[in-house]
Amino acid sequence: MLKRLLLALLIGSFGVATVPASATTVVIYQDPMTMDRRTVVVDDKKPDRAYWCVLPPSSVGCRELPVRRGR
């Protein structure tokens, strides 16, 4: 009985461990007047992305940053 319970817990833990990680979008807003930064993380189903956006009065807009996977 104990062996069956341990086996069931072991098999159940494999199901939890195989849940894929969700991708995120990171947007970094920067105020050109004060150089303050604010980071917004959005959890979505799209590939990992990062954007750097300069707030008005700047006319630069948003630029996509390269995302490195791994270290």
Backbone torsions as a table, in degrees:
resi	resn	phi	psi	omega
1	MET	NA	-44.7	-179.8
2	LEU	-66.5	-37.3	179.2
3	LYS	-65.3	-39.4	179.1
4	ARG	-66.0	-39.7	179.0
5	LEU	-64.9	-44.5	178.2
6	LEU	-64.1	-40.4	178.1
7	LEU	-64.1	-41.2	178.4
8	ALA	-64.4	-40.5	177.7
9	LEU	-66.0	-39.2	179.1
10	LEU	-65.2	-45.4	179.0
11	ILE	-66.1	-38.4	177.7
12	GLY	-65.0	-34.9	179.3
13	SER	-69.8	-29.1	176.1
14	PHE	-66.1	-35.7	178.2
15	GLY	-65.4	-36.4	178.4
16	VAL	-74.5	-35.7	-176.7
17	ALA	-72.5	-18.0	-177.0
18	THR	-95.2	10.4	178.0
19	VAL	-70.8	123.9	-177.2
20	PRO	-70.1	150.4	177.2
21	ALA	-74.4	142.8	179.6
22	SER	-86.4	151.6	179.9
23	ALA	-84.1	159.7	-179.2
24	THR	-134.6	158.6	171.0
25	THR	-118.1	126.2	-179.8
26	VAL	-110.6	125.5	177.8
27	VAL	-118.3	124.9	178.9
28	ILE	-108.1	114.0	177.7
29	TYR	-96.0	134.9	178.7
30	GLN	-128.5	131.9	177.0
31	ASP	-86.6	119.6	-176.6
32	PRO	-70.4	-20.1	-178.3
33	MET	-81.1	-40.1	-176.5
34	THR	-110.8	-8.2	-177.7
35	MET	62.9	18.5	174.6
36	ASP	-73.7	145.8	178.9
37	ARG	-120.4	145.1	175.5
38	ARG	-133.7	131.2	-177.6
39	THR	-110.1	131.3	177.4
40	VAL	-120.3	128.2	179.2
41	VAL	-111.9	125.3	-179.7
42	VAL	-115.0	124.0	178.8
43	ASP	-91.2	109.8	-179.3
44	ASP	-135.9	179.3	-175.8
45	LYS	-92.8	7.1	-178.9
46	LYS	-89.5	170.6	177.8
47	PRO	-63.2	161.1	178.3
48	ASP	-60.9	132.1	179.3
49	ARG	-142.3	155.0	175.1
50	ALA	-139.2	135.6	179.4
51	TYR	-127.8	145.3	173.3
52	TRP	-116.1	118.7	-175.7
53	CYS	-120.9	132.3	175.9
54	VAL	-99.8	126.9	-177.5
55	LEU	-74.6	159.6	176.7
56	PRO	-60.1	148.9	19.4
57	PRO	-86.1	4.4	179.1
58	SER	-69.3	152.4	179.0
59	SER	-111.1	15.3	-178.1
60	VAL	-69.4	-40.8	-178.2
61	GLY	82.2	-144.5	-177.3
62	CYS	-113.4	143.6	175.4
63	ARG	-126.3	139.1	177.8
64	GLU	-81.4	132.6	179.1
65	LEU	-98.3	146.4	176.7
66	PRO	-69.0	139.1	-179.8
67	VAL	-107.7	122.7	177.0
68	ARG	-95.9	132.2	177.5
69	ARG	-103.8	128.7	-178.1
70	GLY	90.2	175.7	-178.1
71	ARG	-124.3	NA	NA
